[in-house]
Amino acid sequence: MSPEEALKQLIEENESALLGFAGRMLRDASTAQDAVQMAFIKYNRQSYTGGEIRNPRAWLFKTVRNDCLNLLRAKKVKAEITIDEDGSFASGHHDSPDHGIMNHEKNQLLITAINGLKPRAREILVLKLEHGKSYREIAEIMELSIGNVGFILHRAVNELKNHITKELSI
């Protein structure tokens, strides 16, 4: 496979997930597209100059994350990932209208609970649940230890469970 074909395949396999991730951070689709495009340009430049990238997908996520953080810093905006009303990874499939209403109410409860987490915990949760990243990949993307990722994710899940249990018992 030629380098151009390999890059095209990498873009096809990762662009959508990267756009979703950048969009959540930046809250602006156009700027998210720019950040993702720049990440692919940087990847292409690095691969042509002989720089070895062990895990291209994790490298791209880390690069997009860092570029998004830089863009937000330049705008003096705090970086926070939030879950939209549609709930993306929180939403489930429903078979009947009644089931859909119940799922919608549960999703709203989950979205509220997720948005109540600390920003770093939300980001790790999104990387794990929405993007299917491994602890190792999340650690690489966020520049944390694998153990720290596991600890933060464990606490976040417990906070979600406690919040939802409390809300359902009222």
N, C-alpha and C positions, 0 to 999 in steps of 0.2 A: 504494500500500500504506500502510495506517495505521501509526502508530508502534507500536501494540500488536501488529499482525500482523508487523511487521518484527522486534520483540523476540522474539516467539514463534518465528519462523523462525531467528533467531540462536541461540536456546536449543536448538532441535532440531538444528541443524547442529554445535554446539560442546560441548554439555553432556557427552556421553560422553567425549570426548577430555580435557576439562578435569578431569572426575572421575578419570580414570585418572592424569593428571599429578599432581593434588593428592593422590590416594591413595598414589602412590609416595613423595611427599615426606613426608606426614604419617603414613603407615602406620596410618591409622584412617579407615575409610569414612565414618563419621558426621561427623567433623570435616572431612573432604574435601568432603562435601556442603554443609556450612555455608560453607566457603570459596568454593565455586563459586557458591552462592546469593548470597553477599554481593557477589561480582564482578558478577553480573548486576544486582543492585540498584544498585550503584555506576554501572554502565554506563547503566542506565535513568535514574538521577538526572542523570548528566552530559549525556545526550542531551536531557533535558527542560529543562535549564538553558541550553541553547544551546551547550554545549561540543562542538566538532567532534572526532570520533575518526576519523582517517584509515584505520586498519587495525583494525577491531573485534576480529578474531580474535587478533591479536598483543597488542592492548590487554588483552583478557580473560586471555590466558596470563600476561602480565606482572603483572596485578592479582592473579590467583590465586597466582602465585609469591610476590609480596610479602606477601600475606596469610598464606600458609603459613609463610614465614620469620618473620613477626611472631608467629604462633601458637607456632612452635617456640622462638623466643627467650623468649617468656613462660613456656614450660614448661622453659626452660633445656636444650633438647635440640638437638643438632647436626643441621643440615639435611643429609641425604644421601639420594640416590635410589639404591635398589638394585634389582636385577632378581630377581624371585621365581623359585621353582623351575619354574613353568610357562614362564618365559622370554619371555612375550608376544611382543615383536617378534623374539626370537631363534628362536622355534619355526617350523618349516616344515611342509609337508604331507607325508604319507607314504602310499604306496600299499600296501605289504605290511608284515607284522609285522617282518620282518628289517630293512626299510628304517626302520621306526619306532624300533627299538632303536638302530640306528646313529645316527639323527638325535637320539635322546635323549642318547646319549653325547656327540655333538658339541655339542648344546645345553648340556649341563652344563659342558663345557669352556669354551664361549663365555660362559656366565653367570658362571663363576668369573673369567674374564679381565676381563669388564666390571666386576664388583664390585671388582676389584683396581685399577681406575683411580682417579685422584683424583676427589673428588666433583663438581667443576665440569666435568670432562671427561665423567663419566657423565651429568650433566644435559644437556649439549650433545648427546651421543650419543642420548639418549632423545628429546630434542626433534626431532632430525634424522630418526632412523630410525623411531621409533614414531609421531611426530606429523607427520612430513613437512614440518617447518618449513624455510624458506629460511634462508640465512646472515643475511640482513637481518632476518628475523623473530626469529631466535635472538638476534642482537645487540640488538635492541630489547627483547626479553623480559628478557635477562640484563644489560642495560646495559653491553655491551662493544662494541668496534669490530668491524666485519665482518671485517677482517683478523685480529683476535685470535680470533674464532670459527673461522675457517678454520685458523689455526695450531693451536689447541687440538684441533680435530677431526682434523686431519692427524696430530698426535702421538698422539692416542688410538688411531686406526686402526693406526698403526705399532706401538704398544705391544701391541695385540690380536694383530696378525699375529705379532709376535715371541714373545709368550707361547704362542700356539697352535702355532707352528712348533716351539718348544722342547719343549712337552708331547708333541707327536706324534712327535718324533724320539727320545724316551726309550724 
